[in-house]
């Protein structure tokens, strides 16, 4: 895969800042999708067009383009693309070799998976590029940082702080904001990735289904669970608004309660993140078979959520490793265009699993501008010696990531489709496929977001292990 090395300007975006009166005039993503949907006669595409055509969605796309100084199409325009790389192209094992340029746009693991018997992809369809953004809370916070010239920096510990030294994720506009619209280095890009979080104050599902498959394509473990997520400060898009009492030192928290199978029903976990780099996460699990609560450490976060799964606690919501410059090195190693899954989950499922949930029948991709963030383990003790994440230049979230084990061998890849609500600008998750490139084991996840009930159904007691364990 070709990686474009970054220059002193570091990002194409910085060179593309033009006046708002010019950049706000068109929405090329909407235009492209309207034309594509008209050609394809697919009700899924018609539904997506209706969502991105709503006035609130158009307005949000415009103001985020003005804030960033670009959208995806501005960046794509700077690259000469292969003539065949356009919406409607279908890729299979029988024709992928006909497009030698494909290896420059698909991550290697995705290319190799086309037509493969384990963790395989039956076919890939290219769809038009979308424009993505975040909800109004992020817009307000990010704009306030810019308008008031509020500086956010990474200190010697790697913590995100204001110039006065106060932790930026606990108070003020940076609690819900992208701190570095045009990141200049890997640590800044990492903090953008962290700040994106889930792009919602609350995450909740009805429920989540998780499957662990053997290399032979057979499910050996299947789970159903309730998973919850809370942003603790400056909540703006899901009630309760404002700050959560008693969470003055925490940034955010996640909770898990396993519903099935019956032999481990009631297993519960709560993990809350301190803003301070010197404090490990508050991390507790309740083990029903032992009727006891166990306090976990940072090393435990490398364990799977449950037996047979390739999903670890540190890969929760794609990336939940604590930022620590004493343990990790953060490098911005390049920028490029890749083909990645579209976040169209609010309209339809772009990643369709086989009946056994161990492979992908079909998936879609769109052309995305990304930065490439490499996180290197400096201790020699972490599960991944290197993580390479392709961070989207519009929404600051990973489109795809790949990891390597401590010996330097390929380990796990992650590909997801998110449930993006264009008129609101927030996101959740739809499907995830995690592939272990060494053992050939696969984990698939399917989620139905509780958009309507998350404000009332997710309460403070779900983030207290002593109350969560008696929750159902």
TIKOL-27815 format. One record per residue (C-alpha): residue in three letters; residue number from 1; x, y, z. Coordinates in nm, 2 decimals, padded with zeros to 4 digits. Example, Ala and Ser with C-alpha at 12.3 -4.5 7.8 and 13.67 -1.06 7.14 Angstrom:
   base   lotor       c1       c2       c3
    ala       1    01.23   -00.45    00.78
    ser       2    01.37   -00.11    00.71
//
This chain:
   base   lotor       c1       c2       c3
    unk       1    00.00    00.00    00.00
    unk       2    00.15    00.33   -00.10
    unk       3    00.18    00.59    00.17
    unk       4    00.22    00.95    00.09
    unk       5    00.48    01.10    00.32
    unk       6    00.38    01.42    00.49
    unk       7    00.56    01.75    00.41
    unk       8    00.63    02.05    00.62
    unk       9    00.27    02.16    00.56
    unk      10    00.16    01.83    00.70
    unk      11   -00.18    01.83    00.56
    unk      12   -00.36    01.92    00.23
    unk      13   -00.63    02.08    00.44
    unk      14   -00.41    02.37    00.55
    unk      15   -00.36    02.48    00.19
    unk      16   -00.73    02.46    00.11
    unk      17   -00.88    02.72    00.35
    unk      18   -01.09    02.95    00.14
    unk      19   -01.36    03.20    00.22
    unk      20   -01.69    03.06    00.36
    unk      21   -01.88    03.24    00.08
    unk      22   -01.71    03.01   -00.17
    unk      23   -01.69    02.68    00.00
    unk      24   -02.04    02.68    00.14
    unk      25   -02.21    02.70   -00.20
    unk      26   -02.22    02.33   -00.30
    unk      27   -02.28    02.00   -00.15
    unk      28   -02.11    01.76   -00.39
    unk      29   -02.18    01.46   -00.18
    unk      30   -02.55    01.51   -00.21
    unk      31   -02.53    01.58   -00.58
    unk      32   -02.32    01.26   -00.63
    unk      33   -02.56    01.04   -00.43
    unk      34   -02.87    01.18   -00.60
    unk      35   -02.72    01.08   -00.94
    unk      36   -02.60    00.74   -00.82
    unk      37   -02.93    00.66   -00.66
    unk      38   -03.12    00.75   -00.97
    unk      39   -02.90    00.51   -01.17
    unk      40   -02.91    00.22   -00.93
    unk      41   -03.28    00.21   -00.85
    unk      42   -03.20    00.08   -00.50
    unk      43   -03.44    00.17   -00.22
    unk      44   -03.15    00.17    00.03
    unk      45   -02.98    00.44   -00.17
    unk      46   -03.30    00.64   -00.20
    unk      47   -03.34    00.63    00.18
    unk      48   -02.98    00.76    00.23
    unk      49   -03.04    01.04   -00.02
    unk      50   -03.35    01.14    00.17
    unk      51   -03.15    01.16    00.50
    unk      52   -02.87    01.37    00.35
    unk      53   -03.12    01.59    00.17
    unk      54   -03.28    01.72    00.49
    unk      55   -03.22    02.09    00.55
    unk      56   -03.05    02.03    00.89
    unk      57   -02.81    01.79    00.73
    unk      58   -02.72    02.03    00.44
    unk      59   -02.67    02.31    00.69
    unk      60   -02.44    02.10    00.91
    unk      61   -02.23    01.99    00.62
    unk      62   -02.19    02.35    00.51
    unk      63   -02.09    02.49    00.84
    unk      64   -01.84    02.21    00.92
    unk      65   -01.68    02.26    00.58
    unk      66   -01.64    02.63    00.66
    unk      67   -01.49    02.55    01.00
    unk      68   -01.24    02.29    00.87
    unk      69   -01.17    02.48    00.55
    unk      70   -01.24    02.18    00.32
    unk      71   -01.46    01.88    00.27
    unk      72   -01.37    01.54    00.13
    unk      73   -01.43    01.64   -00.23
    unk      74   -01.18    01.93   -00.20
    unk      75   -00.91    01.69   -00.11
    unk      76   -01.01    01.42   -00.36
    unk      77   -00.98    01.69   -00.63
    unk      78   -00.61    01.72   -00.57
    unk      79   -00.55    01.36   -00.68
    unk      80   -00.56    01.21   -01.02
    unk      81   -00.77    00.89   -00.98
    unk      82   -00.78    00.58   -01.20
    unk      83   -01.06    00.60   -01.46
    unk      84   -01.23    00.29   -01.32
    unk      85   -01.23    00.41   -00.96
    unk      86   -01.59    00.54   -00.95
    unk      87   -01.92    00.46   -00.79
    unk      88   -02.09    00.14   -00.92
    unk      89   -01.77   -00.07   -00.97
    unk      90   -01.81   -00.41   -00.81
    unk      91   -01.50   -00.60   -00.70
    unk      92   -01.48   -00.98   -00.66
    unk      93   -01.21   -01.24   -00.65
    unk      94   -01.26   -01.30   -01.02
    unk      95   -01.19   -00.94   -01.13
    unk      96   -00.98   -00.77   -00.85
    unk      97   -00.66   -00.85   -01.04
    unk      98   -00.79   -00.65   -01.33
    unk      99   -00.74   -00.33   -01.13
    unk     100   -00.37   -00.31   -01.03
    unk     101   -00.44    00.03   -00.88
    unk     102   -00.67   -00.13   -00.62
    unk     103   -00.39   -00.22   -00.39
    unk     104   -00.31    00.15   -00.36
    unk     105   -00.65    00.23   -00.22
    unk     106   -00.77   -00.08   -00.03
    unk     107   -00.58   -00.18    00.29
    unk     108   -00.38   -00.50    00.22
    unk     109   -00.59   -00.70    00.46
    unk     110   -00.91   -00.60    00.29
    unk     111   -00.77   -00.67   -00.06
    unk     112   -00.66   -01.01    00.05
    unk     113   -01.00   -01.09    00.21
    unk     114   -01.19   -01.06   -00.12
    unk     115   -01.29   -01.41   -00.21
    unk     116   -01.10   -01.57    00.09
    unk     117   -01.26   -01.86    00.28
    unk     118   -01.20   -01.72    00.63
    unk     119   -01.28   -01.36    00.73
    unk     120   -01.36   -01.33    00.36
    unk     121   -01.55   -01.07    00.16
    unk     122   -01.77   -01.19   -00.12
    unk     123   -01.79   -00.86   -00.31
    unk     124   -01.72   -00.49   -00.26
    unk     125   -01.92   -00.22   -00.43
    unk     126   -01.79    00.14   -00.46
    unk     127   -02.04    00.41   -00.37
    unk     128   -02.01    00.79   -00.38
    unk     129   -01.80    00.97   -00.13
    unk     130   -02.01    01.12    00.16
    unk     131   -01.94    01.43    00.37
    unk     132   -01.93    01.37    00.74
    unk     133   -01.92    01.59    01.05
    unk     134   -02.00    01.59    01.42
    unk     135   -02.30    01.71    01.63
    unk     136   -02.36    02.07    01.72
    unk     137   -02.19    02.03    02.06
    unk     138   -01.86    01.96    01.89
    unk     139   -01.92    02.24    01.64
    unk     140   -01.98    02.49    01.92
    unk     141   -01.68    02.38    02.13
    unk     142   -01.44    02.37    01.84
    unk     143   -01.55    02.71    01.71
    unk     144   -01.52    02.86    02.05
    unk     145   -01.16    02.74    02.07
    unk     146   -01.09    02.90    01.74
    unk     147   -01.29    03.23    01.79
    unk     148   -01.15    03.29    02.14
    unk     149   -00.80    03.18    02.05
    unk     150   -00.81    02.93    02.33
    unk     151   -00.49    02.72    02.31
    unk     152   -00.50    02.35    02.39
    unk     153   -00.17    02.17    02.40
    unk     154   -00.02    01.83    02.51
    unk     155    00.20    01.87    02.81
    unk     156    00.52    01.67    02.90
    unk     157    00.30    01.38    03.02
    unk     158    00.11    01.39    02.69
    unk     159   -00.21    01.51    02.87
    unk     160   -00.44    01.75    02.69
    unk     161   -00.43    02.08    02.88
    unk     162   -00.51    02.45    02.84
    unk     163   -00.22    02.69    02.86
    unk     164   -00.28    02.73    03.23
    unk     165   -00.22    02.36    03.28
    unk     166   -00.58    02.26    03.36
    unk     167   -00.70    01.93    03.21
    unk     168   -00.89    02.02    02.89
    unk     169   -01.13    01.73    02.88
    unk     170   -01.27    01.81    03.22
    unk     171   -01.39    02.17    03.18
    unk     172   -01.44    02.44    02.92
    unk     173   -01.51    02.42    02.55
    unk     174   -01.25    02.15    02.48
    unk     175   -01.46    01.89    02.67
    unk     176   -01.67    01.86    02.36
    unk     177   -01.45    01.97    02.07
    unk     178   -01.19    01.87    01.82
    unk     179   -00.88    02.02    01.97
    unk     180   -00.66    02.03    01.65
    unk     181   -00.86    02.08    01.33
    unk     182   -00.53    02.05    01.13
    unk     183   -00.31    01.82    01.34
    unk     184    00.06    01.89    01.31
    unk     185    00.20    01.56    01.46
    unk     186    00.09    01.22    01.58
    unk     187    00.01    01.32    01.94
    unk     188   -00.22    01.59    01.82
    unk     189   -00.39    01.35    01.58
    unk     190   -00.42    01.09    01.85
    unk     191   -00.60    01.35    02.07
    unk     192   -00.84    01.43    01.79
    unk     193   -00.92    01.06    01.77
    unk     194   -00.97    01.04    02.14
    unk     195   -01.18    01.36    02.14
    unk     196   -01.42    01.22    01.88
    unk     197   -01.50    00.94    02.13
    unk     198   -01.83    00.80    02.00
    unk     199   -01.95    01.13    01.86
    unk     200   -02.25    01.11    02.09
    unk     201   -02.30    01.19    02.46
    unk     202   -02.46    00.85    02.50
    unk     203   -02.43    00.51    02.34
    unk     204   -02.70    00.23    02.39
    unk     205   -02.81   -00.07    02.19
    unk     206   -03.10   -00.31    02.18
    unk     207   -02.89   -00.52    02.22
    unk     208   -02.55   -00.59    02.07
    unk     209   -02.48   -00.94    01.92
    unk     210   -02.12   -01.07    01.92
    unk     211   -02.00   -01.38    01.75
    unk     212   -01.67   -01.56    01.77
    unk     213   -01.58   -01.78    01.47
    unk     214   -01.31   -02.05    01.43
    unk     215   -01.07   -02.05    01.13
    unk     216   -01.31   -02.31    00.98
    unk     217   -01.59   -02.06    00.98
    unk     218   -01.79   -02.21    01.26
    unk     219   -01.93   -02.00    01.55
    unk     220   -01.80   -02.14    01.88
    unk     221   -01.92   -01.86    02.10
    unk     222   -02.21   -01.62    02.06
    unk     223   -02.32   -01.34    02.30
    unk     224   -02.59   -01.09    02.34
    unk     225   -02.51   -00.79    02.57
    unk     226   -02.62   -00.45    02.67
    unk     227   -02.35   -00.19    02.62
    unk     228   -02.37    00.17    02.73
    unk     229   -02.15    00.47    02.69
    unk     230   -02.16    00.81    02.86
    unk     231   -01.97    01.13    02.80
    unk     232   -01.95    01.30    03.14
    unk     233   -01.89    01.67    03.07
    unk     234   -02.06    01.94    02.87
    unk     235   -02.33    01.70    02.75
    unk     236   -02.54    01.87    02.47
    unk     237   -02.71    01.61    02.24
    unk     238   -02.86    01.36    02.48
    unk     239   -03.01    01.41    02.83
    unk     240   -02.90    01.47    03.10
    unk     241   -02.73    01.79    02.97
    unk     242   -02.43    01.96    03.13
    unk     243   -02.20    01.77    03.36
    unk     244   -02.26    01.45    03.55
    unk     245   -02.23    01.49    03.93
    unk     246   -01.95    01.28    04.09
    unk     247   -01.75    01.25    03.77
    unk     248   -01.52    01.55    03.82
    unk     249   -01.21    01.35    03.75
    unk     250   -01.35    01.12    03.47
    unk     251   -01.38    01.19    03.10
    unk     252   -01.62    00.91    03.00
    unk     253   -01.73    00.57    03.09
    unk     254   -01.85    00.24    02.94
    unk     255   -02.06   -00.04    03.08
    unk     256   -02.13   -00.40    02.97
    unk     257   -02.39   -00.65    03.09
    unk     258   -02.40   -00.99    02.92
    unk     259   -02.75   -01.13    02.86
    unk     260   -02.66   -01.45    02.68
    unk     261   -02.55   -01.73    02.70
    unk     262   -02.70   -01.83    03.03
    unk     263   -02.37   -01.97    03.17
    unk     264   -02.23   -01.62    03.20
    unk     265   -02.54   -01.41    03.21
    unk     266   -02.49   -01.13    03.45
    unk     267   -02.12   -01.08    03.38
    unk     268   -02.09   -00.70    03.41
    unk     269   -01.81   -00.45    03.36
    unk     270   -01.76   -00.08    03.41
    unk     271   -01.46    00.12    03.29
    unk     272   -01.42    00.49    03.35
    unk     273   -01.14    00.70    03.23
    unk     274   -00.95    00.95    03.44
    unk     275   -00.82    01.26    03.26
    unk     276   -00.50    01.25    03.45
    unk     277   -00.22    01.05    03.29
    unk     278   -00.10    00.93    03.63
    unk     279   -00.43    00.75    03.71
    unk     280   -00.52    00.41    03.56
    unk     281   -00.88    00.37    03.46
    unk     282   -01.14    00.28    03.72
    unk     283   -01.21   -00.06    03.59
    unk     284   -01.42   -00.32    03.76
    unk     285   -01.60   -00.64    03.66
    unk     286   -01.86   -00.85    03.84
    unk     287   -01.82   -01.23    03.79
    unk     288   -02.16   -01.40    03.87
    unk     289   -02.02   -01.75    03.91
    unk     290   -01.79   -01.62    04.19
    unk     291   -02.04   -01.37    04.32
    unk     292   -01.76   -01.12    04.35
    unk     293   -01.63   -00.80    04.20
    unk     294   -01.28   -00.78    04.07
    unk     295   -01.07   -00.47    04.02
    unk     296   -00.88   -00.48    03.69
    unk     297   -00.56   -00.31    03.59
    unk     298   -00.43   -00.16    03.27
    unk     299   -00.29   -00.50    03.16
    unk     300   -00.63   -00.66    03.19
    unk     301   -00.77   -00.41    02.93
    unk     302   -00.58   -00.62    02.67
    unk     303   -00.80   -00.92    02.74
    unk     304   -01.11   -01.01    02.53
    unk     305   -01.45   -00.89    02.65
    unk     306   -01.55   -01.25    02.66
    unk     307   -01.40   -01.59    02.57
    unk     308   -01.37   -01.66    02.20
    unk     309   -01.39   -01.29    02.09
    unk     310   -01.13   -01.09    01.92
    unk     311   -01.26   -00.77    02.07
    unk     312   -01.05   -00.65    02.36
    unk     313   -01.14   -00.39    02.62
    unk     314   -00.88   -00.16    02.46
    unk     315   -01.05   -00.19    02.12
    unk     316   -01.38   -00.10    02.26
    unk     317   -01.54    00.17    02.03
    unk     318   -01.24    00.10    01.80
    unk     319   -00.98    00.26    02.03
    unk     320   -00.98    00.31    02.40
    unk     321   -00.62    00.29    02.50
    unk     322   -00.51    00.55    02.75
    unk     323   -00.28    00.81    02.60
    unk     324    00.06    00.77    02.77
    unk     325    00.38    00.91    02.61
    unk     326    00.59    00.70    02.85
    unk     327    00.45    00.38    02.70
    unk     328    00.36    00.47    02.34
    unk     329    00.50    00.67    02.05
    unk     330    00.25    00.86    01.84
    unk     331    00.35    00.92    01.48
    unk     332    00.17    01.09    01.19
    unk     333    00.33    00.90    00.91
    unk     334    00.14    01.00    00.61
    unk     335   -00.19    01.10    00.44
    unk     336   -00.37    00.94    00.15
    unk     337   -00.70    00.84    00.00
    unk     338   -00.84    00.50    00.09
    unk     339   -01.15    00.30    00.01
    unk     340   -01.33    00.25    00.34
    unk     341   -01.68    00.15    00.46
    unk     342   -01.95    00.43    00.44
    unk     343   -02.12    00.53    00.76
    unk     344   -02.47    00.48    00.61
    unk     345   -02.60    00.26    00.89
    unk     346   -02.90    00.48    00.97
    unk     347   -03.04    00.40    00.62
    unk     348   -02.93    00.05    00.55
    unk     349   -02.66   -00.21    00.63
    unk     350   -02.36   -00.17    00.41
    unk     351   -02.18   -00.46    00.56
    unk     352   -02.38   -00.78    00.52
    unk     353   -02.26   -01.09    00.70
    unk     354   -02.31   -01.45    00.59
    unk     355   -02.58   -01.65    00.78
    unk     356   -02.31   -01.80    01.00
    unk     357   -02.18   -01.45    01.08
    unk     358   -01.82   -01.56    01.00
    unk     359   -01.77   -01.39    00.66
    unk     360   -01.90   -01.09    00.47
    unk     361   -02.14   -01.16    00.18
    unk     362   -02.10   -00.80    00.05
    unk     363   -01.98   -00.47    00.16
    unk     364   -01.95   -00.12    00.03
    unk     365   -01.67    00.13    00.02
    unk     366   -01.63    00.50   -00.05
    unk     367   -01.32    00.71   -00.12
    unk     368   -01.20    00.87    00.20
    unk     369   -00.92    01.12    00.27
    unk     370   -00.73    01.01    00.58
    unk     371   -00.43    01.07    00.80
    unk     372   -00.22    00.77    00.89
    unk     373   -00.15    00.74    01.27
    unk     374    00.09    00.48    01.39
    unk     375    00.11    00.41    01.76
    unk     376    00.42    00.22    01.86
    unk     377    00.46    00.03    02.19
    unk     378    00.78    00.14    02.37
    unk     379    00.75   -00.12    02.65
    unk     380    00.76   -00.44    02.46
    unk     381    00.48   -00.56    02.69
    unk     382    00.17   -00.44    02.51
    unk     383   -00.05   -00.67    02.30
    unk     384    00.02   -00.46    01.99
    unk     385    00.38   -00.36    01.89
    unk     386    00.22   -00.12    01.64
    unk     387   -00.13    00.00    01.56
    unk     388   -00.19    00.17    01.23
    unk     389   -00.52    00.37    01.21
    unk     390   -00.65    00.56    00.91
    unk     391   -00.81    00.87    01.07
    unk     392   -01.08    01.04    00.86
    unk     393   -01.00    01.40    00.77
    unk     394   -01.37    01.51    00.81
    unk     395   -01.48    01.34    01.13
    unk     396   -01.15    01.25    01.31
    unk     397   -01.24    00.89    01.36
    unk     398   -01.06    00.57    01.24
    unk     399   -01.20    00.44    00.91
    unk     400   -01.00    00.12    00.96
    unk     401   -00.71    00.00    01.17
    unk     402   -00.45   -00.28    01.16
    unk     403   -00.23   -00.41    01.44
    unk     404    00.09   -00.61    01.48
    unk     405    00.18   -00.84    01.76
    unk     406    00.49   -00.81    01.99
    unk     407    00.69   -01.02    01.74
    unk     408    00.60   -00.78    01.46
    unk     409    00.36   -01.02    01.28
    unk     410    00.02   -00.90    01.15
    unk     411   -00.24   -00.94    01.43
    unk     412   -00.59   -00.79    01.42
    unk     413   -00.78   -00.58    01.17
    unk     414   -01.09   -00.38    01.24
    unk     415   -01.36   -00.26    00.99
    unk     416   -01.69   -00.11    01.10
    unk     417   -02.00    00.06    00.95
    unk     418   -02.14    00.34    01.17
    unk     419   -02.49    00.46    01.21
    unk     420   -02.46    00.83    01.12
    unk     421   -02.77    01.06    01.16
    unk     422   -02.70    01.34    00.90
    unk     423   -02.96    01.58    01.04
    unk     424   -02.82    01.56    01.39
    unk     425   -02.45    01.49    01.32
    unk     426   -02.41    01.22    01.58
    unk     427   -02.30    00.86    01.54
    unk     428   -02.34    00.51    01.68
    unk     429   -02.23    00.17    01.55
    unk     430   -02.40   -00.07    01.31
    unk     431   -02.17   -00.36    01.23
    unk     432   -01.80   -00.45    01.30
    unk     433   -01.58   -00.72    01.17
    unk     434   -01.25   -00.80    01.36
    unk     435   -01.02   -01.05    01.19
    unk     436   -00.72   -01.22    01.36
    unk     437   -00.47   -01.25    01.07
    unk     438   -00.26   -01.50    01.27
    unk     439   -00.51   -01.75    01.41
    unk     440   -00.77   -01.68    01.13
    unk     441   -01.04   -01.64    01.40
    unk     442   -01.31   -01.38    01.32
    unk     443   -01.54   -01.18    01.54
    unk     444   -01.85   -01.01    01.41
    unk     445   -02.08   -00.76    01.58
    unk     446   -02.42   -00.63    01.50
    unk     447   -02.59   -00.34    01.68
    unk     448   -02.93   -00.17    01.68
    unk     449   -02.89    00.17    01.84
    unk     450   -03.16    00.27    02.10
    unk     451   -03.19    00.62    01.95
    unk     452   -03.53    00.69    02.09
    unk     453   -03.48    00.56    02.45
    unk     454   -03.11    00.63    02.52
    unk     455   -03.19    00.96    02.70
    unk     456   -03.42    00.79    02.96
    unk     457   -03.29    00.43    02.95
    unk     458   -02.93    00.51    03.02
    unk     459   -02.89    00.63    03.38
    unk     460   -02.61    00.70    03.62
    unk     461   -02.65    00.37    03.81
    unk     462   -02.54    00.17    03.50
    unk     463   -02.19    00.31    03.55
    unk     464   -02.17    00.18    03.91
    unk     465   -02.07   -00.19    03.91
    unk     466   -02.26   -00.26    04.24
    unk     467   -02.58   -00.14    04.08
    unk     468   -02.51   -00.27    03.73
    unk     469   -02.47   -00.63    03.85
    unk     470   -02.83   -00.63    03.97
    unk     471   -02.96   -00.45    03.67
    unk     472   -03.15   -00.74    03.50
//
